[in-house]
Amino acid sequence: MPKKDGLAVLAELREDSCFEKTPIIVLAGVREGDIVRSCIAAGATGYVVQSVGHPRRAT
């Protein structure tokens, strides 16, 4: 997202009364505790770690 990160968008959604009970699942590229805790603290309902594989070179 060019102008906001996911945490900023999450905070804005949680401030809007229309979305206060809407479940928000965060898709993260890493499983770092600080990032997960930040998302949950900002109002995320849960998170999913995106499977990031290493590309294989054809031989």
ABEGO torsion letter per residue (X at the ends): XAABBAAAAAAAAAABAAAAABBBBBBBABABAAAAAAAAAAGBABBBBBBBBBBBBBX
